[in-house]
Amino acid sequence: MNSTLIEQECFELENYKAGAGGKVRAAEQREDPWNRILPSVSIIARFERTEAKQGGDIAMRNVLVLFIVSICFVSLASAQAVVPGWQAVDGSLKQTSTDDTMVWGVNAGGEIYRRPVDGSGTWERVAGALEQVSASGKGWIWGVNKNNQIYRCAKPCPASGSGWQLVDGAATQVSADDTSVWVIQPSGSMWRRPVDGSGAWTPVSGEG
C-alpha cells in the first residue's frame, strides 16, 4: 500500500473531526513527520467537550477518533514510513523487555536473546525457550513458555540457561516491577507475588 492511497483512506478523518459533535484540535507541529506524510491528518492533541447534554456519546466518539487515528498509523507503518529518531536494529523478535542495562527478547521460535540496552554489541543467545519475557523486575528475569509454565532467573542470568528456575503456577503473560511479579493465568485471572519468587501467588481483583 503506497502513501498516496493511505492519504486517500485517512483523509476522511478531517471530515469526521469537523462533524463529530465536539471540536477536535490538531497539534500545530509543522515538523511532525506524520504531518509531512499526511497533511490532512495530524495527531489529536485535545478533544473539547462542547455540549454536556451529549453525555456518554462523547466517550464513544473519543474511542472512534482514536481508533481511526490508530488505523492510519498502522497503515503508515505498513508503508514503511520513516520517522526521525527511530533506528532499525538487526534481528527479528516478536517481543522485547528492558531493564537499566539490557534489552531482552524472544523470537517467533521461542529463542531468547539479549544485548546492551543502548543497542551496542550483538544479540547473545540465552539457552531456554520462552513465549514472553519480562526483564523489568528488580534483580530477576521472568518468563512464560508455550506450555504456560513460569520461569525466573536471577540477574545477570547466565547465557548457559543454568539459572532458569521453574515456578509453581501457570500463566500466559508475566510482568515484573521493583517489588512484585504479575501474571495472567490461562483463565484470564490476575495474580502476583514478591518479585524474587518468595511467598505464594495472591489473586488480584479484575481480569486481564
Secondary structure, 3 states (H helix, E strand, C coil): CCHHHHHHHHCHHHHHHHCCCCEEEECCCCCCHHHHHCCCCCCEEEEECCCHHHCCHHHHHHHHHHHHHHHHHHHHHHCCCCCCCCCCCCCCCCEEEECCCEEEEECCCCEEEEEECCCCCCCEEEEEECCEEECCCCCEEEEECCCCEEEEEECCCCCCCCCCEEEEEECCEEEECCCEEEEECCCCEEEEEECCCCCCCEEEEEEC
